[in-house]
Amino acid sequence: MTESERDRGDVEEQAPIPVGNREEFEDALPGLFDGGPPIEAPSAEALEQWGVDLEDEGGGIEER
């Protein structure tokens, strides 16, 4: 999936992959970076407990 495909809306919305622990999160991560579905964690607090760095280059995270 290219950025232009996303910009044009050619790509269908993908259902998120729910994760319940650090191992599931790590298993889902490669797909996310290859244009796969988003990852749905229980909460930002759970990610912090799993030792996941929540800050991106801009210093923040996206919460829904």
N, CA, C and O atoms as a Tinker XYZ file with bonds, in Angstrom:
   256  protein
     1  N      0.849000   -1.162000    0.000000    73     2
     2  CA     0.000000    0.000000    0.000000    64     1     3
     3  C      0.896000    1.228000    0.000000    63     2     4     5
     4  O      1.793000    1.365000    0.832000    81     3
     5  N      0.640000    2.098000   -0.932000    73     3     6
     6  CA     1.447000    3.311000   -1.025000    64     5     7
     7  C      0.721000    4.471000   -0.366000    63     6     8     9
     8  O     -0.484000    4.413000   -0.120000    81     7
     9  N      1.470000    5.515000   -0.088000    73     7    10
    10  CA     0.873000    6.699000    0.532000    64     9    11
    11  C     -0.183000    7.306000   -0.386000    63    10    12    13
    12  O     -1.213000    7.786000    0.089000    81    11
    13  N      0.062000    7.290000   -1.693000    73    11    14
    14  CA    -0.914000    7.869000   -2.619000    64    13    15
    15  C     -2.207000    7.062000   -2.630000    63    14    16    17
    16  O     -3.287000    7.632000   -2.786000    81    15
    17  N     -2.112000    5.731000   -2.465000    73    15    18
    18  CA    -3.320000    4.914000   -2.383000    64    17    19
    19  C     -4.137000    5.290000   -1.144000    63    18    20    21
    20  O     -5.362000    5.396000   -1.207000    81    19
    21  N     -3.451000    5.489000   -0.025000    73    19    22
    22  CA    -4.151000    5.891000    1.196000    64    21    23
    23  C     -4.786000    7.257000    1.019000    63    22    24    25
    24  O     -5.925000    7.475000    1.432000    81    23
    25  N     -4.049000    8.185000    0.400000    73    23    26
    26  CA    -4.560000    9.539000    0.202000    64    25    27
    27  C     -5.801000    9.553000   -0.678000    63    26    28    29
    28  O     -6.712000   10.351000   -0.456000    81    27
    29  N     -5.843000    8.665000   -1.685000    73    27    30
    30  CA    -6.984000    8.615000   -2.589000    64    29    31
    31  C     -8.159000    7.849000   -1.987000    63    30    32    33
    32  O     -9.270000    7.918000   -2.512000    81    31
    33  N     -7.934000    7.126000   -0.905000    73    31    34
    34  CA    -8.997000    6.338000   -0.301000    64    33    35
    35  C     -9.213000    5.016000   -0.992000    63    34    36    37
    36  O    -10.285000    4.425000   -0.860000    81    35
    37  N     -8.204000    4.517000   -1.747000    73    35    38
    38  CA    -8.325000    3.254000   -2.455000    64    37    39
    39  C     -8.235000    2.042000   -1.528000    63    38    40    41
    40  O     -8.560000    0.926000   -1.932000    81    39
    41  N     -7.806000    2.254000   -0.315000    73    39    42
    42  CA    -7.575000    1.161000    0.609000    64    41    43
    43  C     -8.741000    1.071000    1.593000    63    42    44    45
    44  O     -9.155000    2.067000    2.187000    81    43
    45  N     -9.259000   -0.147000    1.748000    73    43    46
    46  CA   -10.365000   -0.353000    2.679000    64    45    47
    47  C     -9.870000   -0.215000    4.113000    63    46    48    49
    48  O     -8.718000   -0.518000    4.422000    81    47
    49  N    -10.755000    0.242000    4.969000    73    47    50
    50  CA   -10.465000    0.322000    6.402000    64    49    51
    51  C    -10.295000   -1.100000    6.938000    63    50    52    53
    52  O    -11.123000   -1.972000    6.673000    81    51
    53  N     -9.227000   -1.327000    7.688000    73    51    54
    54  CA    -8.968000   -2.653000    8.231000    64    53    55
    55  C     -9.337000   -2.688000    9.710000    63    54    56    57
    56  O     -9.091000   -1.740000   10.455000    81    55
    57  N     -9.928000   -3.798000   10.109000    73    55    58
    58  CA   -10.288000   -3.970000   11.521000    64    57    59
    59  C     -9.016000   -4.091000   12.347000    63    58    60    61
    60  O     -8.065000   -4.749000   11.925000    81    59
    61  N     -8.988000   -3.466000   13.515000    73    59    62
    62  CA    -7.789000   -3.546000   14.350000    64    61    63
    63  C     -7.573000   -4.946000   14.919000    63    62    64    65
    64  O     -8.512000   -5.724000   15.089000    81    63
    65  N     -6.315000   -5.238000   15.204000    73    63    66
    66  CA    -5.948000   -6.503000   15.842000    64    65    67
    67  C     -5.918000   -6.265000   17.351000    63    66    68    69
    68  O     -5.090000   -5.489000   17.828000    81    67
    69  N     -6.802000   -6.912000   18.112000    73    67    70
    70  CA    -6.761000   -6.730000   19.564000    64    69    71
    71  C     -5.589000   -7.503000   20.165000    63    70    72    73
    72  O     -5.322000   -8.639000   19.771000    81    71
    73  N     -4.896000   -6.889000   21.113000    73    71    74
    74  CA    -3.794000   -7.543000   21.818000    64    73    75
    75  C     -4.050000   -7.460000   23.314000    63    74    76    77
    76  O     -4.599000   -6.475000   23.807000    81    75
    77  N     -3.646000   -8.504000   24.033000    73    75    78
    78  CA    -3.878000   -8.549000   25.464000    64    77    79
    79  C     -2.622000   -8.619000   26.301000    63    78    80    81
    80  O     -2.681000   -8.566000   27.530000    81    79
    81  N     -1.455000   -8.741000   25.621000    73    79    82
    82  CA    -0.200000   -8.780000   26.364000    64    81    83
    83  C      0.945000   -8.354000   25.455000    63    82    84    85
    84  O      0.753000   -8.161000   24.254000    81    83
    85  N      2.131000   -8.209000   26.027000    73    83    86
    86  CA     3.294000   -7.720000   25.275000    64    85    87
    87  C      3.638000   -8.650000   24.113000    63    86    88    89
    88  O      3.984000   -8.179000   23.030000    81    87
    89  N      3.547000   -9.957000   24.324000    73    87    90
    90  CA     3.888000  -10.915000   23.264000    64    89    91
    91  C      2.959000  -10.750000   22.054000    63    90    92    93
    92  O      3.423000  -10.742000   20.914000    81    91
    93  N      1.664000  -10.619000   22.298000    73    91    94
    94  CA     0.712000  -10.415000   21.198000    64    93    95
    95  C      0.991000   -9.090000   20.491000    63    94    96    97
    96  O      0.897000   -9.002000   19.267000    81    95
    97  N      1.334000   -8.065000   21.264000    73    95    98
    98  CA     1.678000   -6.767000   20.697000    64    97    99
    99  C      2.878000   -6.891000   19.755000    63    98   100   101
   100  O      2.846000   -6.399000   18.628000    81    99
   101  N      3.926000   -7.549000   20.227000    73    99   102
   102  CA     5.130000   -7.721000   19.402000    64   101   103
   103  C      4.859000   -8.556000   18.164000    63   102   104   105
   104  O      5.441000   -8.303000   17.108000    81   103
   105  N      3.980000   -9.553000   18.277000    73   103   106
   106  CA     3.626000  -10.376000   17.114000    64   105   107
   107  C      2.870000   -9.560000   16.065000    63   106   108   109
   108  O      3.030000   -9.796000   14.868000    81   107
   109  N      2.047000   -8.602000   16.505000    73   107   110
   110  CA     1.240000   -7.800000   15.593000    64   109   111
   111  C      2.019000   -6.638000   14.976000    63   110   112   113
   112  O      1.630000   -6.122000   13.928000    81   111
   113  N      3.096000   -6.228000   15.604000    73   111   114
   114  CA     3.829000   -5.040000   15.193000    64   113   115
   115  C      4.369000   -5.073000   13.760000    63   114   116   117
   116  O      4.209000   -4.083000   13.046000    81   115
   117  N      5.000000   -6.161000   13.305000    73   115   118
   118  CA     5.517000   -6.149000   11.924000    64   117   119
   119  C      4.439000   -5.892000   10.880000    63   118   120   121
   120  O      4.685000   -5.185000    9.902000    81   119
   121  N      3.269000   -6.446000   11.067000    73   119   122
   122  CA     2.166000   -6.229000   10.124000    64   121   123
   123  C      1.746000   -4.777000   10.061000    63   122   124   125
   124  O      1.388000   -4.277000    8.994000    81   123
   125  N      1.786000   -4.102000   11.185000    73   123   126
   126  CA     1.407000   -2.690000   11.237000    64   125   127
   127  C      2.301000   -1.864000   10.325000    63   126   128   129
   128  O      1.820000   -0.992000    9.601000    81   127
   129  N      3.593000   -2.136000   10.359000    73   127   130
   130  CA     4.535000   -1.359000    9.566000    64   129   131
   131  C      4.575000   -1.776000    8.099000    63   130   132   133
   132  O      5.181000   -1.091000    7.275000    81   131
   133  N      3.932000   -2.898000    7.770000    73   131   134
   134  CA     3.850000   -3.342000    6.377000    64   133   135
   135  C      2.513000   -2.973000    5.753000    63   134   136   137
   136  O      2.123000   -3.546000    4.736000    81   135
   137  N      1.807000   -2.017000    6.358000    73   135   138
   138  CA     0.522000   -1.588000    5.819000    64   137   139
   139  C     -0.646000   -2.408000    6.306000    63   138   140   141
   140  O     -1.747000   -2.312000    5.763000    81   139
   141  N     -0.417000   -3.218000    7.332000    73   139   142
   142  CA    -1.477000   -4.050000    7.882000    64   141   143
   143  C     -2.403000   -3.272000    8.788000    63   142   144   145
   144  O     -2.330000   -2.047000    8.877000    81   143
   145  N     -3.274000   -4.002000    9.456000    73   143   146
   146  CA    -4.275000   -3.347000   10.306000    64   145   147
   147  C     -3.649000   -2.700000   11.541000    63   146   148   149
   148  O     -2.543000   -3.057000   11.948000    81   147
   149  N     -4.368000   -1.749000   12.129000    73   147   150
   150  CA    -3.885000   -1.123000   13.367000    64   149   151
   151  C     -3.936000   -2.126000   14.518000    63   150   152   153
   152  O     -4.591000   -3.165000   14.429000    81   151
   153  N     -3.244000   -1.798000   15.582000    73   151   154
   154  CA    -3.227000   -2.625000   16.789000    64   153   155
   155  C     -4.096000   -1.959000   17.845000    63   154   156   157
   156  O     -4.011000   -0.751000   18.066000    81   155
   157  N     -4.929000   -2.758000   18.491000    73   155   158
   158  CA    -5.803000   -2.244000   19.542000    64   157   159
   159  C     -5.393000   -2.859000   20.879000    63   158   160   161
   160  O     -5.615000   -4.044000   21.128000    81   159
   161  N     -4.794000   -2.033000   21.729000    73   159   162
   162  CA    -4.382000   -2.463000   23.069000    64   161   163
   163  C     -5.473000   -2.087000   24.065000    63   162   164   165
   164  O     -6.294000   -1.215000   23.781000    81   163
   165  N     -5.492000   -2.739000   25.239000    73   163   166
   166  CA    -6.512000   -2.421000   26.238000    64   165   167
   167  C     -6.493000   -0.948000   26.651000    63   166   168   169
   168  O     -7.548000   -0.345000   26.846000    81   167
   169  N     -5.294000   -0.369000   26.787000    73   167   170
   170  CA    -5.176000    1.031000   27.192000    64   169   171
   171  C     -3.725000    1.476000   27.045000    63   170   172   173
   172  O     -2.817000    0.658000   26.900000    81   171
   173  N     -3.532000    2.788000   27.086000    73   171   174
   174  CA    -2.172000    3.324000   27.076000    64   173   175
   175  C     -1.429000    2.882000   28.332000    63   174   176   177
   176  O     -0.222000    2.640000   28.290000    81   175
   177  N     -2.142000    2.776000   29.439000    73   175   178
   178  CA    -1.529000    2.333000   30.689000    64   177   179
   179  C     -1.021000    0.895000   30.572000    63   178   180   181
   180  O      0.048000    0.572000   31.089000    81   179
   181  N     -1.782000    0.033000   29.897000    73   179   182
   182  CA    -1.345000   -1.350000   29.699000    64   181   183
   183  C     -0.066000   -1.376000   28.876000    63   182   184   185
   184  O      0.861000   -2.121000   29.194000    81   183
   185  N     -0.010000   -0.569000   27.820000    73   183   186
   186  CA     1.207000   -0.517000   27.014000    64   185   187
   187  C      2.398000   -0.063000   27.844000    63   186   188   189
   188  O      3.493000   -0.610000   27.711000    81   187
   189  N      2.195000    0.925000   28.690000    73   187   190
   190  CA     3.274000    1.389000   29.554000    64   189   191
   191  C      3.743000    0.270000   30.480000    63   190   192   193
   192  O      4.943000    0.111000   30.702000    81   191
   193  N      2.801000   -0.506000   31.020000    73   191   194
   194  CA     3.157000   -1.616000   31.903000    64   193   195
   195  C      3.929000   -2.693000   31.154000    63   194   196   197
   196  O      4.762000   -3.384000   31.739000    81   195
   197  N      3.656000   -2.836000   29.864000    73   195   198
   198  CA     4.361000   -3.818000   29.053000    64   197   199
   199  C      5.734000   -3.315000   28.623000    63   198   200   201
   200  O      6.494000   -4.053000   27.996000    81   199
   201  N      6.059000   -2.066000   28.954000    73   199   202
   202  CA     7.350000   -1.497000   28.604000    64   201   203
   203  C      7.410000   -0.940000   27.195000    63   202   204   205
   204  O      8.497000   -0.796000   26.636000    81   203
   205  N      6.259000   -0.624000   26.607000    73   203   206
   206  CA     6.201000   -0.075000   25.252000    64   205   207
   207  C      6.417000    1.436000   25.327000    63   206   208   209
   208  O      5.756000    2.123000   26.106000    81   207
   209  N      7.343000    1.951000   24.516000    73   207   210
   210  CA     7.590000    3.393000   24.448000    64   209   211
   211  C      6.458000    4.026000   23.651000    63   210   212   213
   212  O      6.299000    3.749000   22.462000    81   211
   213  N      5.678000    4.869000   24.302000    73   211   214
   214  CA     4.486000    5.429000   23.674000    64   213   215
   215  C      4.721000    6.716000   22.910000    63   214   216   217
   216  O      3.817000    7.178000   22.214000    81   215
   217  N      5.875000    7.300000   23.009000    73   215   218
   218  CA     6.113000    8.577000   22.339000    64   217   219
   219  C      6.682000    8.362000   20.950000    63   218   220   221
   220  O      7.602000    7.569000   20.751000    81   219
   221  N      6.111000    9.091000   19.984000    73   219   222
   222  CA     6.649000    9.063000   18.634000    64   221   223
   223  C      7.686000   10.191000   18.511000    63   222   224   225
   224  O      8.033000   10.836000   19.500000    81   223
   225  N      8.162000   10.410000   17.316000    73   223   226
   226  CA     9.179000   11.444000   17.112000    64   225   227
   227  C      8.684000   12.820000   17.526000    63   226   228   229
   228  O      9.481000   13.676000   17.911000    81   227
   229  N      7.374000   13.042000   17.450000    73   227   230
   230  CA     6.799000   14.326000   17.833000    64   229   231
   231  C      6.537000   14.411000   19.334000    63   230   232   233
   232  O      6.163000   15.470000   19.836000    81   231
   233  N      6.730000   13.299000   20.060000    73   231   234
   234  CA     6.597000   13.314000   21.494000    64   233   235
   235  C      5.237000   12.931000   22.038000    63   234   236   237
   236  O      5.003000   13.063000   23.240000    81   235
   237  N      4.337000   12.463000   21.198000    73   235   238
   238  CA     3.010000   12.132000   21.691000    64   237   239
   239  C      2.497000   10.816000   21.156000    63   238   240   241
   240  O      3.154000   10.164000   20.345000    81   239
   241  N      1.320000   10.429000   21.613000    73   239   242
   242  CA     0.660000    9.234000   21.123000    64   241   243
   243  C     -0.755000    9.583000   20.712000    63   242   244   245
   244  O     -1.295000   10.612000   21.121000    81   243
   245  N     -1.347000    8.738000   19.913000    73   243   246
   246  CA    -2.733000    8.941000   19.503000    64   245   247
   247  C     -3.613000    8.027000   20.325000    63   246   248   249
   248  O     -3.465000    6.806000   20.281000    81   247
   249  N     -4.533000    8.619000   21.078000    73   247   250
   250  CA    -5.476000    7.814000   21.858000    64   249   251
   251  C     -6.867000    8.009000   21.288000    63   250   252   253
   252  O     -7.213000    9.106000   20.849000    81   251
   253  N     -7.662000    6.957000   21.292000    73   251   254
   254  CA    -9.034000    7.037000   20.805000    64   253   255
   255  C     -9.988000    6.990000   21.946000    63   254   256
   256  O    -11.200000    7.044000   21.739000    81   255
